[in-house]
Amino acid sequence: SAVTWLGFFPNSEQIITASKDGSIRIWNIN
């Protein structure tokens, strides 16, 4: 499903995405 929202924390190595189907994922970017 397409990502509809993306958030990140300035002091973190993670981003959070939310999709149109209601799923939320946390991604490690290191």
Secondary structure, DSSP 8 states (H G I E B T S, - for coil): --EEEEEE-TTSSEEEEEETTS-EEEEE--
